[in-house]
Amino acid sequence: MTELSNIRNFSIVAHIDHGKSTLADRLIQMTGTVAERDMKAQLLDSMDIERERGITIKANTVRIDYPAKDGQTYVLNLIDTPGHVDFSYEVSRSMQAVEGSLLVVDSTQGVEAQTLANVYQAIDANHEIVPVLNKVDLPASDCARVAEQIEDVIGIDASNSIHISAKTGVGIPDVLEAIVTRLPAPKGDRNAPLKAMLVDSYYDAYLGVVVIIRVIDGVIKKGDRIKMMKTGGQYPVEKLGVFRPQMQDIAELGPGEIGFLTASIKQVRDTRVGDTITTEKKGCEVPLPGFKPSIPVVFCGLFPVDSAEFDDLRNAIEKLALNDASFSYEMESSAALGFGFRCGFLGLLHLEVIRDRIEREYNIDLITTAPSVVYHVFMKDGEMIELHNPADMPDLSKVDHLEEPRIKATIMVPDEYLGDVLKLCQDRRGVQLDLTYAGARAMAVYDLPLNEVVFDFYDRLKSVTKGYASFDYQMSGYQEDQLVKMQILVNDEPVDALSIMVHRTRAETRGRAMCEKLKELIPRHMFKIPIQAAIGGKVIARETLAALRKDVTAKCYGGDATRKRKLLEKQKAGKKKMRQFGRVEIPQEAFINALKMDD
Amino acid sequence: MAEDWRNGGFGLYIHWPFCMAKCPYCDFNSHVSRSIDQKAWLDAYLKELDRNAARTPDRVLKSVFFGGGTPSLMEPETVAAILNRVGQLWTPANDQEITLEANPTSVEAGRFQAYAEAGVNRVSMGLQSLRDDDLRRLGRMHTVAEGRRAFEIAKDCFGRVSFDLIYARQDQTVPEWKAELREALALAADHLSLYQLTIEAGTAFGDRYERGTLRGLPEDDDAAEMYEVTQEICAEFGMYDYEVSNYAKPGAESRHNQIYWHYGDYVGIGPGAHGRVTMNGIRHATDTWKQPQKWLDAVAAGTGENLVEAVSPTEQANEYLMMGLRLTEGIDLERFNQIGGRALNPRTLKELQDMGMIELESPYLKATRAGRLVLNAVIAELLLD
């Protein structure tokens, strides 16, 4: 057990690519926590997807022993938090588990929207914040300007910021010293009943569920019987340890300490981020404040390309759900796509991560339908229905009105792209709440309908700003609006998987765009195919895909038999990858790509 | 029961892999080489003939075809020696067809008489176009005038003469093609191969197409129209479309190529030559080394083949379908069922019939004119899994 005064707990706040993981690697490396030969880039990002995308999905911790200049050795606990808005609740819990933050800003870039969202979380958690300006080795580095921007935009003192290059190692010793001298030690009472926060958990094939905890009061030991105060689960502690960053057993964890435990917990679903852990008997009375269960906000259908793989998909989804309490699913059947699942996600990144994992780790080709938000459908009889799937939209004659979720979006963008960004927000039915400048960068705050954002807003934003804009959002409640269900008919047959909810004023434009897109995406058939968008029974847009005119091999003699046969067999196999609607075959990627708008 | 190949007969294909220059559209196995040891090549061909004859005993040989490459670069003595050996190895059919592909340059036309004396009775000339600008674009080494002269010489030397034209070329319009085709038909050949320009991967045109620098290719709609007018104009001249790209006066059809389309057996000799050979009642696919020197070395070591593989009944049925539907006469469904051991999906047949893509006249299945334009799509629908 370590004295409270010799513990420092901290997190690192940074925008993607500003160097959070590299700094973490350096801290671990320079303190000798990991032997040189075991170093690999981004030690803390353990999943392939995390390392590939440069994002952190699960919270990770590492315990570092640091002999400071004052002659004492300190225990530094770093919690590496998920940086993405989808996981903002998890971020806020991680922030509650530490006392200080390093705010890492790329000194060649400046403050970005995501930096803001996360640094405000740190401020909300009463953190002491140490600004760290990274990439000072690059010619474009401008520390004075970025420090000024931090003071202007975030409103914290940046005069004593630390200048580093996580890549070359410059300034890292200063960071370590600042953690000890500038961040506060944790507080806690060793003699009080056990009170620990469940920071995160994950599934390990050998150990079962591993729970990351921060002890607030009391002491936890191997063999203790513990209780989760929200879920009520009771377990014996089997293993207790810390991450360095590999697991190392420890006899006990006291106040201020961060570590892990295992306790025969079967599934991650049984552990809720933010829950309070205490002892089964003589436990603490009052749980930690601020617990909330995570609620999916984006829904989409996942269907196996090969309907024979439905059971494999079910198996994959069940396994992933065991390890991810925020991912929800229920079986869905679509006339167009057969059997699949309607799945709920914290956001688009979460959706993509889950989809990628199913495709990669379980090797199942998926058709993903258009992401949808949860609409509130108010019936004339006063009942309110949550609509997760446009296909389930009730009979309009019974509907009084609809409400849709809205968000408060913060966009930071260099001046020269502001016009395009404002137009994009306007086109997506945005209402401007605020527009401010910090140097050559503008910060626009918009109230936007989530349904205009879930699909391709971020892609469009990146494209109109050449990647210079950053974007973050938070949910801001429901609002009534003129929403209608638009159907797509291919060869006069409605394709339910292409139905979307759309604002009445946008319906015609969207309908036309979707018909045009589908005309490109569906290969020509031997007959012509009408593609229509309709609201109720009324067609609002129509395109015709002409019949295939010519598809014949000019030369085919004895020498070609095998190769040509294989080509035709491949052509036939390609058709199997499509979905049959009446006589029309629609390629799987059409279900998502039909919705992409080039506005 | 008779072996299935007998429905198509038995032929011999000999591949000469050399050309003076590589044409930018051609994806056949051809190589440019300055020095060719004709004696070494002859020895290798003879060795391969002997080896193949040993496993196809007692067969009547319907046809021999020298393809390439440019077989009109072979010394007439080489051709004569090969044909001499062929005559010793297999019983010739009464009306045995012996075709040689020739380029219409003056040098090659000078050898025509000697080829005829060696036994060649049909030439297939790579005329390709009757427009000098287009001949240059297609990388051809002859002019229109030279081509016309070569054609006249060929008519004097051989009983039967066919030539190839390539259309749907860059910047070609429908009226231009109609005019050129009429000129070609006035030359009074009894057989024409009229190919739409196809951009193949791995060719110079393919590379340019990938890079977006091959401009002016007709849109599908125009190419389809060109195909349709080709059939109409040929019909005016008494040439019927007996296959997707082949037109002939009745009786002048290429017997050799019909072996392929009727799904007969054929022995393939020379670098990259394929074969379908029924041995012990089982149809095999054969393939040979493509690289000329590699093939020569392999033959010296025993065999030019790098593959002898049984073709499954389903694959055979699919090959019969794919080859046979190219012919106007179509395929015999009873034979198809016999080969594959099962029938085509009746629902698919009905759908294609309703769309006007195929005609069923029991037991024959034919692609209609409309169906032939999209034959790949039709076949892909029908193929057995």
Interface residues (C-beta under 8 A of the other chain):
Chain A: M526 F527 L548 R549 K550 D551 V552 T553 A554 K555 C556 Y557 G558 G559 D560 A561 T562 K564 R565 L568 E569 Q571 K572 K575 R583
Chain B: Y13 H15 F28 Y195 Q196 L197 T198 D220 D221 A223 A224 Y227 V244 S245 N257 I259 Y260 Y266 G268 G272 A273 H274 G275 R276 A285 D287 E315 N318 E319 M322 M323 R326 E351 L352 M355 M357 R372 L373 V374 L375 N376 A377 V378 I379 A380 E381 L383 D385
